[in-house]
Amino acid sequence: RLRVKGIYTRRARALARRLIKAGCSERSVGKVIQDVGAALGIRVPDCMSRTQVQRIESEGGVMADIQVGHAIATGENIMYNSDGTSHKHTNYESRRMTVTHADGRCEHFTLGVESAVDHTVETQISGLNTILTRTTTAYSDSPLAARVGKTAHCDDFFWKLRGSGGDHASDVKKHQRVLDNLKEKVTLERLGAEMIASKTLEPVEMIQLILKARDVRIRKMGMEKFEGLSSVEREHFDREVDSDVERALGKEVLASMPQEDRCKLTMFIRGGCCMHKDLNTCKGGMQALPAEWAAIGEGPVPLPNKDNAAALALSGQKPSAAASRAAQVIKCGAVHAAMLGGLICHHKDDKKGQQNDFDWFFSHELGHTVVYPGTSSTRYHSNCDTASVIVKHRETFIDFMGHVRESKEKPGLTNVEKNFLTAIQDLCTLTEFCVLILYSLAIGKPWLLHVRGADGTIANHLELGSMHRRLREHFVKIIDDPDLLLGENVSHETAVFDGMEWHDVEAFNAVRKLAPQLPHLRRILVAFMKGALVTYDRFTPEFREDGLIASLTKEERKAYHMVSTNDGCEGDLGSFRVAKRASPSISVHQQRAHFMHDRNNTAKFAKKHLNTPADDDYIRHKGKERLEEKTEKKRKERHVVVHKAKVQTRKKKRDDRAEKKTTYQGQLLRAVLITSEDKVRTLTNDNLRIQLDIHR
């Protein structure tokens, strides 16, 4: 039976969650269980309703929150990552944390994907605090917390926080600074509170500190405003005074600590995603090429879009500003050609491009399938991968474009198809393709294999310093001696930065075969590596020998595990978008509950820690409460209210500017032009401005 005394059993609930994970709809779960039972010769009288399944999903979210709260309460060190995206004009934030324990265990948790009214740092921090409050409250109120004798608080997260990772955007760097400030605030307040609790201060000293902090705040606020505070505002004021006192005492405690203990408490490590480091390094190399081509006096063939091509065609008859503008904005080069190929062979919209024709043609010609990398979807490393595919199968691509031309009712090629065919036959563009391949084989691929971790493990960012220093040295070696990649006797042992086998030996051989036809390959390769090295240095500041990571001991690096990439957060956002397309009506609360329960392996945690009747009762009631809170409706209403407020604020600013402009125009009309130098010298700045505008 699925129910005992009218309540679905723990196993039945777990089964429902497994079916949801497998793709079964909420409405069909009950019927599927009955059908499977019938197939096995078992009669299942109870059929779960859709409402019951939704409640079970919500309970999975409660269990996941308890799991995260338990990790915060019992862990020793925490690292944090986040990322954001938009979906249907709404911002969404993905968050993850890594918790290391005293016994060396390292656990990775997703905190789910939540919507946000905007992408400002303040909103991101507010969202993080909301999640932390929800998870720590769920844990602290649970029977599990009572059994182990622990509780969790939002401040515990910041107390144990040792650093944050993410991409290299300016808002991420600001986010990391704010997290650092929050950690410092929590640390000082906790140290001060511990000092007060120890009763080492005399009552008189304590009263003096409170009065001093109170006077400082009153002076900043003003006595008149202070006296007008309501009772609720007065309580908030008193709490702020207490916090000021705790921070003042905390600074004294921190200053009296040994250097080692003080560094551990105040440490905040900033890390950047290594995938973004490679992405920007390759981009920096490509950005250095136009100047080198200009110095050579040649360059990749221009690839104008349809409008620019038409403007240039007309310019042959009569020069025009449109033609001049078109010539300035025309794109060229391997990266643009790779993108054009993606539009033809692997468009992100499956209704556009050649798609199956490409797959089947290549399978027929080569005897195996060829996957065109996702340049249309801007996938990581897709430009380098595309370069390998094009150079290896260039003749087949040329034949395929001829097939495309002749297979149309009116034989011909679109502008995109013409440009792609032209690019893969242009020697300068092919030179850039070969440079991308050589970078990928010698540096890019082995670099990513190191940062992604071996055998599916997640590499520790803090242990990659020596590897990144060796990588920089390899850039310099190639710049000083391009024959490492272009010489007669090239060996992977010296050409690849870690000495491992070529990732794609067929692509390397294709470059070697094409090289004699590319007179500028050596020069362009060196220019690319120089530009890449400059960008590499800019995006790897945390690995400098005088940096914080380098100063950590081997034991500290292991204890403060930081993930080397932000792939987890980006993957969560991608999974969220896919899930929303599959189930557009699912609430963010339900999706988060299902997602966290699945990704954090909460079922295994629950089997070990949440296995008593008291746990079952608590989780059921908490799950029901969350559904009754109508969080999805409140979430949407909050978005509307915030955006309406923004609209009103912007409208008021526009109206104020218009009113100010109208008033000023009236002043100009009423003003009298002054031509006397003596009178001009007596005018104020505002009147001088009016006289200047009259003259204008």
N, C-alpha and C positions, 0 to 999 in steps of 0.2 A: 504494500500500500504506500501511496505517496504522502498520505496524511495520517497523523496520529493525534487524536483528540481535536480534530478540525484544523490542525496546523501542519503545513507542509514540512517534511523532514529536512534535515541538513543536506542529505544526499539528493533529495528531489530538487532543492534550490540550486545545488552545485550543478546538477544535470541541466537545469534550465539555462544557467549561465554558459555552460559548454555549448549548448545548441545555439544560443545567441552568437557566441564567438564563431561558430561554424557557418554563420550566415542565415540562420533561420529567423524569420520575422517574429516579433512579439506575439502577433495574433495566432501564429501557427504552432508555437511551442507545445501547447497542451495536446493538440491533435497529433503532432509528430510522435510524442511520447506514447500516446495510445496506439498509434499505427505500428510502432516498433514493438510494443508489447504484444500486440495481436500477432505479428509475424513470428514472435518467439513463443507463441502459445500462452501468453500471460494476459489475463484480463486486467485492464487498468480502469477502474470506475471513475476516477477523478480526472477532470480536464482543467488544466490551469487556464484561467482567463487572461486576457491581455493586461488588465490592470494588475493582476497578481504578478505577472512576469515583469512588468515595469517596477513593481515594488522590490522584487528580487534583484533586479539590476541596481536599483538604488542601494540596496543592502550591500552589494558588491563594492560600491563606492565607499560606503561606511567602513567596510573591512580594509579597503586600500588606504583610507585615511588613518585608521588605527595603526596599520603597518608603518606608514611614514612617520606618524607621531612616535611610535615605539623606537624607530631608528634614530630620531632626533634626541629622544630621552636617553638612549643607551649608547649612542655613538660618541666618539671622542673628537673627530674632526669632520668638517663638512666643506665640500666644494660645490659651487653653484654655477649653472649655465642657463641661458635663456635666449630666445629668438622670437621674432615676430613676423607676421605676414598679414595679408588682407584676403577676405573672401566675401564676395558680393557686397563690397563697399563697407565692410566691417572689419576692424582690426582684431587680430587674435594673437595671444601670447602663449608660447610654449616654454615650460620651465622644467629643469632637471636638477637633481642634486646627487652627489657622490658622498657616501658616509663610510669612513674607516673606523674600525673598532680597535679596542686595546689588544685583542689577540691577532691583529693584522688583517682580519677579514675586511673586504671592500665590497660595498653594496651600491648599486646604481638604481636610482628611482626616477620615474617621471612623475611630475606633479600635475600632469594633465595639460589640456589646452583650454584657455579661458578667453572670452571676448573682452575687449577694452574699448572705452569710448574714444580713445586716441592713442597715439604711439609715443607720447611724451614720457620722459623718465619718471616724473612724478606719478603718472598713472600706473606705470609698470611697478613701482615700489608699492603703491597702494594695493595693487592686485596681489603682489607677493604677500603682503601682510594679511590680506583677506584669506588667502589659501593657508598660510601658516596658522592663523587663528582657528580656522575650521579643522585642520588636521590635529593640532595639539589639543583642542577642546574635545574632539571625538576620542582621542586616546586617553586623556586625563580623566574623563568621565566613565571610561570603560572598566569592566571587571578585571581585564588584563592588567591595567595600571595598578589596581588595588592589590592584585595577587603578587606582582613583582615589587610593589612598594615604590613606584616611581610616578612622576607626573611630567608633563611637558608644557612649556610655555613658548610663545612666539619669540621671546628674547633668547631662549636657549639656542635657537638657530643662529642668531648673530653672535652669540657668545662662542660658539664652536666653529663659526665660519672662518676659513683660512684663506679664501681666495675666490675668484670668479673668472670664468672663461666666456668666450663669445667670439663674434667676428670682430673686424677692425673698424667698424663704423664709429663716427663721433658720438652718437647717442649711446652706444655700448660703453665707450670709455667714460662718458659722464655717469652712466648707470653704475659702473664699477667704483667710481669716486664716491657716489652717494652711499653705496653699500659699505665702503670703507668707513665713511663717517658714521653710519648707523652702528657698525661694529664697535667703533671707538666709544660712541655714546653709551651703548649697552655695557661694554666692558667697564668703563669708569663707574657707571651707576651700580653695577653689581659689586664691584670692589668696595665702593663707598657703603652700600647697604650691608655688606658683610662686616665692615668695620663698625658700623652703628650697632649691628646685632651682637657683636662681641663685647659691647659696653666698655670699650677701652677709653672712651671719651667721658669726661666729667659732664654732668647735666648742664653746668654753667657754660662750658665750651659749646655744647650742642645748641643751647639757646642763642648764643652769640652768633653762631654760624647761620642759624635760621633767620635771625633778625637782619643780618647783613645781606643775605640773599634776597630777603623780602624787600629791603630798602632799595636794592639795585633794580629789581623789577618794577617797583613803584615809580622810581625816578624815570625809567625808560617809558613807562606807560603814562605817567602823569597822575597826580593825586585826584584830580577831578574825574578822570575816566575810571580810576580804581574805585572810588566811592560809588560810582554808578553801576558797578558790576552786580548782576543778579546772583542768587544763591548758587545756581548751577555754575555760573562763570567763576564765582569765588572759590568753589571746590576745585575747579580746574586750575585756577591760579595757585592754590595751596599745593596741588600736586606738582606743578612746575617748580615751585620753590623747593619742595623736597628733592626733586630731581637735581636742581642746581647744587644743593648741599651734598648729595651723593656724589655728583661728578667732582666737586671740589675735593672731597675726601678721597675719592678714587684716584685722583691725580697724585695725591700725597702717597697713597699706598703703592701706586705704580712706580713712582720715583724711588721708593725705598727698596724695591725688589732687585735681585741680581739681574745682570744684563740678559742672561739666557732666558730667565723666566719672563722678563719684560718683553723681549722680542717675540716669544711664543704667543703671548696674549695679544700683542698689537699687530702681529704679522697679517698682511693682506697681499696675496700674490695675484697679479693680473696676468692672464694668459690669453693668447689669441689662437683661434682655430687654425690648425696647420693646413687644412684643405684650402682655406682662404689665402694662406701664405703662398701656397703653390699657385693658386689661381692668379693672384696679383703679381707674383714673380714672373710668370709666363706673359702676363699682360704688359709688364714693364719692359720685357725683352722685345715684344712686338712694337711697342711705342717708340723704341729706339731706332727702328729700321727705316722710316721715311727719311730721316736726316742722312743716313748712310747711303740710301739710294740716290738722294739728291747730290751727294758728294761724288758718287760713281757716274752720275749723268744718265742713268737708266732707271727703270722701276717697273713694278707690276702693271699689267694692262688695266686701264680704267674700266670699271664695271658700272656704268650709269643705269639708274632706274628708268622706268618707261618715260616719265615726264622729262627727265634730264636728257635722255637720248633724243627725244623729239626736239627739245630746245637746241641741242648741239647740231642736229641735222639742219635745222632752219638757219643756224648761224653761218653755214657755208654760203648761203645766199645773201644774208644781210646780218652783220654783227649787231648784237642786242645785249641789254643789261641782263635779260633772262639767261642768255647763253653764257655770259660771264659768270653769273651766279652759279649756274649748273656746273661749270668747269671747276669751281672752287669746292663744291660739296660732294663731288663724285667720290665714291669709295672704291678701294682696290685692295689687293693682297689676299693672302691665304685664308685669314680668318673670315673675311667677307665671303670669299668663294666657298668656304666650308659651310657657312650659313645658307648660302643659295642652294648648295647641294642638299642640305637638310630640308629646305622647302619643297624640293622636287622628290627626294627619295624617302624621307621619313618626317613628313609634316606632323606637327602636334595635333592638327585637326585631321582626323582620318578621312574626311571627305575631300581633302585637297592633296595635290601632288600625285605621283605615280604609284606610290605605296606597293600594292601587290605585284604590279607589273615589274617594278624594280627587283623585288624578292625573287620572283619566278624566273626572270630573265637571267639573273646572275646564277641562280641555282642550275639552270639549264646549261649555261655557258661554262661554268667552272666545276660543276658536279657537287657543289656544296653551297649552302646559304651564306650570304654576306649581310651582316646587319650594319646599316648606316648609323653612326652614332647620333645621339639626340641633340644636335646643334639647334634645331628648331625649338627644343624645350630647354635650352641653355643648361645642359647637364654638365657636371664636373668633368673636366679633362676631355670634353667632347671634341674640341678643336684639334688637339694632338692626336686623338684616336682617329678622327676623320682624315687627318693628313696621312696616317698610316694606311687607311683603307684606300684612299685615292691613289697614292704613289704605288702601292702593291698591285692595284687593278686598273691602272690608268687606261690602258688600251680597251679593256672591257667597258669602262665608263664611256669612252668615246663611241664605241659600237652601240652602247645602250642609248645614247643621245641621238644617234642616227636612227635607231629603231623607233624612238619616240617621235622624231620628225616625220618619218614615213608612215607611221601608224595612224596619223590623223586624217580626217576626211579631206582637209585641205593641207597637204604637207607643209610643215614649217615648225618653228620653235617660238615659244613666248620669249619675252625679254629676259626673264629669269633664266630660262633654259639656254638662251644664246650666251648670256654672261657666264654661266657655269661651264659650258663647253669651251668658250674662249679662254677662261682662266686655267683649266686643266691642261691646255695646250701652250700656255705662255711660260717661257723659261724662267722669268723673274718670279712669277707666282709659284712655280714649282720649286724654286730655290727656297722660298719661305716655307713651303710645305716640308721640305727636307730638313730645314732647321728645326721646325717644330718636332719632327720625328726624333732627331738627334737629341734635342733637349729632353723629350719624354723618356727615351731609352737610357740616357746617361744620368739623368737627375730626377725627372718628374715621377716616373713609375716607382723606382726604388725608394724615393722619398716617401711617397704615399703608403707603400707597403710597410715601412718602418713606423709611421705615425698611426696607422690603423691597427697595429698590433698583430702578432703572429697567432695562428691557429684560432682566430676568432676572439682573442682576448682584447681588451681595451687598453691601449698603451697609456702609460703615465706621462703626461706632458712634462713633468718636472724631471724626468729621467732622460729627456731627449736633448739636453744641452750639448753634450759632447758630439752627438750625431749631427746636430745642426752646425757646429763649428767645423766638423769634417766636410760637411756639404759645402760650406763657404770656401774652404780650401780647394775643393774640386772645381768650383766655378773659376777660381784664379788659375788653376792648372790648365783648364781648357782654353782660357783667354791667352795664356802665355804660350801654349803649344796646341793649336787646333788639330795637329796630326794625331792626337790621342783619339780623335773621332774620324779624321779624314786621311790619315796616313795609309801607306801600303799594307802594313802589318798591324792592323787594329785588333786589340784583344779586349774582351769584356773585363778582364782582370784589372786593366788600367783605365779603360774608357768609362765603365760604370762606377759610380762613386763608392758603392759598397763592394765592388769586385764580383758581384753575382752574375749569373748567366743573363744574356739579353732577354728582355721581356717578350720581344717579338723579333726573332732573328730574321724572319722573312721580310719585315719592313726595313731592317738595317741593310739586308742584301739588296733590296730594291733601291735604296738611297745610293749604295755603292755603284750599282749599275747605271744610275742616272747621273751621277756626279760629273763624269767627263763632259757632259753637255751643259753644265752649269758653271760658267767661268767665275761667277762672283760668290760661290757657295762659301768659301773660306772666309771672305771678308764679312759677309752677312752673318755667318755663324758667330764670329768674334763680336760684332756689334750687338747681336742679340744677347750674348752672354754678359756683356758689359752692362747693358740696360737692365737685364734680369738681376744682376748682382746688386746694382744700386737699389732696386726695389726690394730685393731680398733683405738687405741691411735695414731698410726702413720698416719692414714688417716683422722683424725678429729681434726687437730690442730687449725682450725678456731673457734672451739667451746670451747676452753680453757677459764677458768674464767678470766684470765688476757689478753684475746685477744681483738681485735678490735670490734668484733660483740657484746661481752658481755658489752662493754663500751657504746654502743648506747642506746639512750632512746627508749621507746616504740613507740613514735611518729616517730623517725628517722627510726626505723626498718620498720615501715609501709610505710614511704615515699620512702625508698630505696628498693623497692621490687626486690628480686633476686630469680629466679626460683630455686627450690631445686634439680632438676635433669637436665641432659643434654639430656633428652629424645626427646625434640623438635628437636634439631639439628640432632640427630641420626635418628629420624623418617623421617626428611626431606631427609637425604641421602638415606635411604631405599626406600622411595617413588620415589626418582630420579632414582635409579637403576631399580625399577619395571617399571617406565615410559619409560626408555631407552630400556628395553627388549620389551615392547609393541610397541614402535615407535622408532626403531633404528635410523631412518634418521632425527628425529626432532632436530633442532638446540638447543644449550644450551640457546641462547637468547629467543627463542620461549617457551621452557620449563620453563624457569625462569619467563617469563611474565605470563604464564598460572598459574604456581604454586603460585606466590605471590598474584595474583588477587584472587585465590581461598582461600588460607590459611588465608589471612589477611582480608577476608570479604570486599574486596574493593568495591563490588557492593553496599553494604549498605552505605559506605562512599561516593561513587560517587552520589548516589541518594540524599544525604543530601547536599553535598558541590560542586559537579561538575555538576550542572544542568542548566547552562546558555548556549546560543548559542556561546558565546566567549570561554567557556570551551570546547565545542564540536570541534570548529575550531582548538584550540590549540592542543588538544589531537590527532586529525586526522593528523595534519601536523607533530607533534612530532613522532607519530607512523610510518608514512611514512619515515621520516628521518632515523629512527633507522633501518628500513628494508634496506634502500639504503646504509647504512654504511657497509654492508657485514661483520658484526661482526663475524659470524661463520667462514668465510674464513680467516679473519685476526687472529682469535683465533688459528686455526690449523697451520697457517704459523708461528705464534709466537712460538708455541711449537716446530716446526721443527727447527727454527733458534736457539732457546735457547739450544736445545739438540745437535745440530751440534756444537755449540760453546763449550759445555761441552766436547764433544768427542775430539775436536781439543785441548782443554786445557789438557785433560788427556793424549792424544797422545804426546803432547809436553813434558809433565812431564816425560813420559816413555822414550822418546828419549833422554832427558837431563840426566836422570839417567844412561841410557845405555852408552851415550857418556862419562859421568864422570867416569863410571866404566872402560871403555876402556882406557881412559887416565891414570887412576890410575894403571891399569895392565901394561901399557907401562913403567910407572915410576918404578914399581917393577922389571921389566925385566932389566932396565938400571941401577938400583941401585946396589951398591957394599956393601956386608955384612961387617959391622964394628964390630970387636971383641975387640977393645981397649976400656977399661973403661973410660980413659981420653977423648977420642974422643966422646964417647957416651954422656958424661956429657955436651958437648958443642952443641949438636944437638937441633934444634927447635922441637916443638910438632909434626909438620907435618912429619919431617924426622924421629922422633922417632917412629911414627906410621908405616912408611914404613919399618923401621928395624924390628919392631915387626911382621909385616905381612910376611917379608922374613923368619924370624925364624919359623913362623907357617907353 
